Amino acid sequence: MKRYALWLLFAALILSACSNDKEKAAADSSGKEEQKQEDKKEKKQESILAESENIHLEVSEESLLKLTPGALMDGLTYEKDIEAIEFNVPETDPELISKMTPKLEELTNETKDTDSIKKGLLSLLASPNYKEIIEKSNAYTPDFEEPYLQDPTKSEPGEEKKASEQAIILLDASSSMLLQAGGKIKMDIAKSAVKSFAQTIGQSSEVSLVVYGHKGSEADADKEISCSGVEEVYPIGKYSKKEFHEAVDSFESKGWTPLAGAIQKAAEMSSGYDGSTTIYIVSDGAETCDGDPVSASKNLVKNNRSNTVNIIGFDVDGKAENQLKAVAEAGNGEYLKADNPDELKSTIQYEWLPSAGDLAWAFTLSPSPWEMMDEYKLGEVYPRQLFTIGRREAHRILDAVTIMGDNGWITAEQRSELRDWGYERSEQMKDLYSELYEKNRNTADEQRDEIKQRVDEWVEKMKALKKDRGDIW
């Protein structure tokens, strides 16, 4: 009996020990789970503060470039962010309101410090587009036309040539112009040179642009359409920079080379003009459409001996050069050769421009007040976009302050201070807009002044040269 009692006591002790172990294990497990939840909660809370650690509250170009996009702003596209607000108060997306509300509660549970709340608001609501806009604003470069000024030291003494009353530019756009010269596509080089040239001769002559070789393709099947494709893309008349540039950019190199057809087109056009007409041809090759460009050139000057045909052979081979020389000679003009982009520019600059007397108007090539107004508008585009997105951001902040205040998550004093900060931040964005815009205006002014200085220096040099020659200015 006694042995049985001892056995029961031993069993009870074992059961008690097991029960204690289970309870201890359960308590340990519960404690670990609670700790995990606390750690998770702490980590969740730290995410807002972690994003705010490197945020600077002042508005500056440097601080915005470093500002991390708000955690709730992933869906805000650049295009949506810069949409004009006009005079309306920008509305915060209701979906964003619902997303920010629990985050704002989390933020105010995490910190009661007002400056920390400000940083937390930026870490949640800052625009993701500041960096792109500021970089675009800082990359602004004025697009003024580069004036071509004839170097008077390259002029020979003697009778100066009088500018013609009409100037027809024939531009070769055949497929060979797709090849490269000096690392650039020849067509692009020629277009750039012709744009600047037209601006200069357009001050003393009516201008037309005729293009050939831009139809069809270089395939045999397209020969007929390509060879008949000679087109006046800028009708003869007063030079207009905008319209002329649009005309030059309206075609691409494609097909065959109807040089004779282009000269015949110019002859038909000039037959209806009064006074002299000068033809300027930029080509990189000979006739490929079975025409006779030499005869066409002779016919052009037959009815008006004051007409001339001038040609620049751009990166041409020997056979093509011989034909182009003969065309220029038949047209009482000059043949000039350019083997690379720099030579093409300098040849046009020094050989095809009007004489010194005809270039007395060149000071007008400095950017005009109207051009400056256009440039100022371009320079303002990105600074104004910065102000727009800053205004949107400020209103998101004000909405967030309202939510926190209405829910009692911040004090009345904090609510007032945070609202004042939101309005102040919007004003600081406006100041930064003015700063960036002024910087771009100064860039435009500096380039205008640099161009004007070169033009003024050229005029003075020209006057001195003419005085040495005994000419009357």
C-alpha positions in Angstrom: 0.0 0.0 0.0 2.8 2.3 1.0 4.5 1.5 -2.3 1.3 2.4 -4.2 1.1 5.7 -2.5 4.7 6.6 -3.4 4.0 5.7 -7.0 1.0 8.1 -7.1 3.0 10.9 -5.5 5.8 10.4 -8.1 3.3 10.5 -10.9 1.7 13.7 -9.6 5.1 15.4 -9.4 5.9 14.4 -13.0 2.5 15.7 -14.2 3.0 19.0 -12.3 6.4 19.5 -13.9 5.0 18.9 -17.4 2.2 21.3 -16.8 4.6 24.0 -15.6 6.8 23.4 -18.7 3.8 23.8 -21.0 2.7 26.9 -19.3 6.2 28.3 -19.4 6.5 27.4 -23.1 3.1 29.0 -23.8 4.1 32.1 -21.9 7.4 32.3 -23.8 5.6 31.8 -27.1 3.1 34.5 -26.2 5.9 36.8 -25.1 7.8 36.3 -28.3 4.7 36.9 -30.4 4.0 40.1 -28.5 7.6 41.2 -29.0 7.3 40.5 -32.7 4.2 42.6 -32.9 5.9 45.4 -31.0 9.0 45.1 -33.3 6.7 45.1 -36.3 4.8 48.1 -35.0 8.0 49.9 -34.2 9.5 49.2 -37.6 6.2 50.4 -39.2 6.4 53.6 -37.2 10.0 54.1 -38.0 9.4 54.0 -41.8 7.9 57.5 -41.8 10.6 59.0 -39.7 13.3 57.2 -41.6 12.2 58.9 -44.8 12.2 62.2 -43.0 15.7 62.1 -41.6 17.4 63.8 -44.5 14.6 66.2 -45.3 15.3 69.9 -45.1 12.3 72.1 -44.4 13.6 75.2 -46.3 12.8 75.4 -50.0 15.8 75.7 -52.2 17.1 74.2 -55.5 19.5 72.0 -53.6 17.0 70.8 -51.0 14.4 69.9 -53.7 17.0 68.0 -55.8 17.7 65.8 -52.8 14.1 65.5 -51.6 12.8 61.9 -51.7 9.4 61.6 -53.4 6.5 61.1 -51.0 5.7 57.5 -50.1 2.0 58.1 -51.1 2.9 59.9 -54.4 3.9 56.9 -56.6 0.9 57.4 -58.9 1.4 61.1 -59.5 2.7 61.4 -63.1 4.8 64.3 -64.4 2.0 65.3 -66.8 -0.7 65.3 -64.2 1.5 67.2 -61.7 2.2 70.1 -64.1 -1.4 70.6 -65.3 -2.2 74.3 -65.2 -4.2 75.2 -62.1 -5.3 78.7 -63.2 -7.1 80.5 -60.4 -8.7 77.4 -58.9 -7.6 75.7 -55.7 -6.2 72.3 -56.6 -8.3 69.5 -55.3 -6.6 66.6 -53.5 -7.6 63.2 -54.9 -10.3 61.6 -52.6 -8.4 58.3 -53.0 -5.2 59.9 -51.7 -7.2 61.4 -48.7 -8.3 57.9 -47.8 -4.7 56.6 -48.0 -3.1 59.4 -46.1 -5.6 59.4 -43.1 -4.2 56.3 -41.4 -0.7 57.3 -42.2 -1.3 60.7 -40.6 -2.6 59.0 -37.5 0.5 56.8 -37.4 2.7 59.9 -37.8 1.1 61.8 -34.9 1.2 58.7 -32.7 4.9 58.5 -33.5 5.9 62.1 -32.7 4.3 65.2 -31.2 7.2 67.4 -32.3 5.9 70.0 -34.9 9.0 70.1 -37.0 9.1 66.3 -37.1 5.5 66.3 -38.2 6.4 68.7 -41.0 9.2 66.4 -42.2 6.8 63.4 -41.9 4.3 65.2 -44.1 6.9 65.8 -46.8 8.1 62.2 -46.6 4.4 61.2 -47.4 3.3 63.9 -49.7 6.3 65.5 -51.5 6.1 65.7 -55.3 8.2 63.1 -57.2 8.9 65.5 -60.0 11.1 68.2 -58.6 14.4 66.8 -59.8 13.3 66.4 -63.4 11.9 69.9 -63.6 14.9 71.6 -62.0 17.3 69.7 -64.3 15.2 70.7 -67.3 15.2 74.3 -66.2 18.9 74.4 -65.7 19.5 72.9 -69.1 17.8 75.8 -70.8 19.7 77.2 -73.8 18.5 80.1 -76.0 17.8 79.1 -79.6 19.0 82.3 -81.4 20.0 82.1 -85.1 23.8 82.3 -85.5 24.5 85.3 -87.8 26.8 84.8 -90.7 29.1 87.8 -91.0 31.3 88.1 -94.0 35.0 88.6 -93.0 36.1 91.8 -94.6 39.7 90.7 -94.6 38.8 88.0 -97.2 37.3 90.6 -99.6 39.4 91.7 -102.5 39.6 95.4 -103.5 37.5 96.4 -106.5 33.9 96.8 -107.4 31.6 95.3 -105.0 28.8 92.9 -106.1 25.2 94.1 -105.8 22.8 91.6 -104.2 20.2 90.1 -106.5 16.6 91.0 -106.0 15.6 87.3 -105.9 17.5 84.3 -104.5 16.5 80.7 -105.2 18.2 78.0 -103.2 18.2 74.6 -104.7 18.9 71.9 -102.2 19.8 68.3 -103.1 17.9 65.8 -101.0 18.8 62.7 -102.9 19.6 59.4 -101.1 23.4 60.1 -101.2 22.8 63.0 -98.7 22.0 60.3 -96.1 25.7 59.4 -96.0 28.0 61.0 -93.4 30.6 63.6 -93.6 32.7 64.6 -90.6 30.7 62.2 -88.5 27.3 63.8 -89.3 24.6 63.1 -91.9 25.2 65.4 -94.9 21.5 66.3 -95.2 21.5 67.6 -91.6 24.7 69.6 -92.2 23.3 71.1 -95.4 20.0 72.0 -93.8 21.7 73.8 -90.9 23.9 75.8 -93.3 21.0 76.7 -95.6 18.9 78.0 -92.7 21.6 80.4 -91.6 22.4 81.4 -95.2 18.8 82.2 -96.0 18.5 84.4 -92.9 21.4 86.5 -94.2 20.5 86.8 -97.9 16.9 87.2 -96.9 17.6 90.7 -95.6 18.4 92.0 -99.1 16.7 89.6 -101.4 13.4 87.7 -101.7 14.1 84.1 -101.0 12.7 80.7 -102.3 13.7 77.2 -101.4 13.4 74.4 -104.0 14.2 70.8 -103.0 14.8 67.9 -105.3 15.5 64.1 -104.8 13.1 63.9 -101.8 10.4 61.9 -103.5 10.2 58.1 -103.9 13.4 56.2 -103.2 16.7 55.2 -104.9 15.1 52.1 -106.3 14.7 51.7 -110.1 11.0 51.4 -109.6 10.8 54.8 -108.1 13.0 56.6 -110.6 10.1 58.3 -112.4 8.4 59.7 -109.3 11.8 60.7 -107.8 13.1 62.4 -111.0 9.9 64.4 -111.4 9.8 65.4 -107.8 11.1 68.9 -107.8 9.2 71.1 -105.3 9.2 74.7 -104.2 8.7 74.3 -100.4 9.2 78.0 -99.6 7.5 80.2 -102.1 9.5 83.3 -103.3 9.0 86.2 -101.0 10.2 88.0 -97.9 12.2 85.8 -95.5 10.4 84.6 -92.4 12.6 82.6 -90.0 9.7 80.4 -88.6 8.2 79.5 -92.0 11.6 79.0 -93.7 12.8 76.6 -90.9 9.5 74.7 -91.1 10.0 74.3 -94.9 13.6 73.1 -94.5 12.5 70.5 -91.9 9.5 69.3 -94.0 11.4 66.8 -96.1 14.1 64.0 -95.9 16.6 62.6 -98.3 15.3 59.7 -100.4 15.8 59.3 -104.1 17.5 60.2 -107.4 19.1 63.5 -108.4 17.1 65.5 -111.0 19.6 68.4 -111.0 18.6 69.5 -114.5 14.9 69.4 -113.6 15.6 71.6 -110.5 17.4 74.2 -112.6 14.6 74.2 -115.1 12.2 74.8 -112.3 14.2 77.8 -111.2 14.3 79.1 -114.8 10.5 78.9 -115.0 10.2 80.7 -111.7 12.7 83.5 -112.5 11.1 84.1 -115.9 8.3 85.9 -114.1 10.5 88.0 -111.9 11.7 91.5 -112.4 15.4 92.2 -111.9 18.2 89.7 -111.4 17.9 86.3 -109.8 20.7 84.3 -108.3 20.5 80.5 -108.0 22.4 78.8 -105.2 22.8 75.1 -105.4 24.0 72.8 -102.7 24.6 69.3 -104.0 26.8 66.3 -103.3 26.5 64.6 -106.7 25.9 64.7 -110.4 22.6 64.3 -112.4 21.2 60.8 -112.2 17.8 61.4 -114.0 19.2 61.6 -117.6 18.8 65.3 -117.8 21.3 67.9 -119.1 22.0 70.4 -116.2 24.6 72.3 -118.3 22.0 73.1 -121.0 19.4 73.9 -118.3 21.9 76.4 -116.7 22.6 78.1 -120.1 18.8 78.4 -120.7 18.3 80.0 -117.3 20.6 82.9 -118.1 19.7 83.2 -121.8 16.8 85.5 -121.2 18.4 87.5 -118.4 22.1 87.9 -118.5 22.1 89.2 -114.9 21.0 85.9 -113.6 23.7 83.6 -112.2 24.0 80.0 -111.0 26.4 79.3 -108.1 27.1 75.8 -106.9 28.7 74.3 -103.8 29.8 70.8 -104.4 29.6 69.2 -100.9 31.9 66.1 -100.5 31.7 65.2 -104.2 33.9 62.9 -106.3 35.9 63.9 -109.3 33.2 63.0 -111.9 30.5 64.9 -110.1 32.7 67.9 -109.5 33.5 68.2 -113.2 29.8 68.3 -114.1 28.9 70.8 -111.3 31.8 73.1 -112.4 30.4 73.1 -116.0 26.9 73.9 -114.7 28.2 76.9 -112.7 30.2 78.1 -115.7 27.2 77.8 -118.0 25.2 79.9 -115.6 27.8 82.7 -115.3 28.4 81.8 -111.7 30.9 80.2 -109.4 31.7 76.6 -108.4 33.0 76.2 -104.9 34.0 73.0 -103.2 33.5 71.9 -99.6 34.9 68.6 -98.4 33.6 68.7 -94.8 31.0 70.5 -92.6 33.4 73.3 -91.6 34.3 74.0 -95.2 30.6 74.1 -96.2 29.9 76.7 -93.5 32.9 78.8 -94.3 32.3 78.6 -98.0 28.7 79.9 -97.6 29.9 82.5 -95.2 32.7 83.9 -97.2 31.7 83.3 -100.8 27.9 83.5 -101.1 27.0 86.4 -98.9 26.3 89.8 -100.3 29.2 92.3 -100.4 30.3 94.6 -97.6 28.0 97.4 -98.7 25.0 95.2 -99.0 25.7 93.8 -95.5 25.5 97.2 -93.8 22.1 96.0 -92.3 23.8 93.1 -90.5 23.4 94.7 -87.1 19.8 93.7 -87.4 20.8 90.1 -87.1 21.1 90.6 -83.3 18.0 89.0 -81.6 15.1 91.4 -81.9 12.8 92.3 -79.0 10.2 89.9 -80.4 12.7 87.1 -80.4 13.7 88.0 -76.8 10.1 87.8 -75.7 9.8 84.3 -77.3 12.9 83.2 -75.5 11.8 84.6 -72.2 8.6 82.5 -72.5 10.6 79.4 -73.2 12.9 80.1 -70.3 9.9 80.4 -68.0 8.3 77.0 -68.9 10.0 74.8 -66.3 10.2 77.4 -63.5 6.5 77.9 -63.8 6.0 74.1 -63.7 8.0 74.0 -60.5 5.6 76.6 -59.0 2.6 74.6 -60.1 3.7 71.3 -58.5 4.8 73.2 -55.4 1.3 74.7 -55.1 -0.3 71.3 -55.5 2.0 69.9 -52.8 1.2 72.8 -50.4 -2.5 72.1 -50.7 -2.0 68.4 -50.0 -0.2 69.4 -46.8 -3.1 71.8 -45.9 -5.6 69.0 -46.4 -3.4 66.7 -44.2 -3.3 69.4 -41.5 -7.1 69.6 -41.6 -7.5 65.8 -41.2 -5.1 65.8 -38.2 -6.7 68.7 -36.6 -10.3 67.5 -37.1 -9.4 64.2 -35.5 -7.7 65.8 -32.6 -4.3 64.2 -33.4 -2.6 67.6 -33.1 -3.2 70.6 -30.9 -4.9 73.8 -32.0 -1.5 75.6 -31.8 0.1 72.9 -34.0 -2.7 73.1 -36.5 -2.2 76.9 -36.8 1.6 76.6 -37.2 1.4 73.8 -39.7 -1.1 75.7 -41.8 1.1 78.8 -41.8 4.0 76.6 -42.8 2.0 75.1 -45.7 1.2 78.6 -47.1 4.8 79.8 -46.5 6.1 76.8 -48.4 3.9 77.7 -51.3 5.3 81.3 -51.2 8.9 79.9 -51.1 8.1 77.8 -54.2 7.0 81.0 -55.9 10.3 82.7 -54.9 12.3 79.8 -56.3 10.3 80.0 -59.5 11.3 83.6 -59.8 14.9 82.8 -59.1 15.1 80.1 -61.8 13.2 82.2 -64.3 15.5 85.1 -63.7 18.5 82.9 -64.2 17.2 81.8 -67.6 16.4 85.4 -68.6 19.9 86.3 -67.8 21.2 83.4 -69.9 19.2 84.7 -72.9 20.3 88.3 -72.3 24.0 87.2 -72.1 23.8 85.3 -75.4 21.9 88.2 -77.1 24.6 90.6 -75.8 27.4 88.3 -77.1 25.8 88.1 -80.5 25.3 91.9 -80.6 28.9 92.5 -79.6 30.2 90.3 -82.5 27.9 92.1 -84.9 28.9 95.5 -83.7 32.6 94.6 -83.9 32.1 93.4 -87.5 30.4 96.7 -88.4 33.3 98.7 -87.0 35.8 96.4 -88.8 33.9 96.9 -92.1 33.9 100.7 -91.7 37.6 100.7 -91.1 38.3 98.6 -94.1 36.1 100.8 -96.4 37.8 103.9 -95.0 41.2 102.4 -95.9 39.9 101.7 -99.4 38.7 105.3 -99.8 35.1 104.3 -99.9 32.4 106.5 -98.4 30.4 104.7 -95.7 
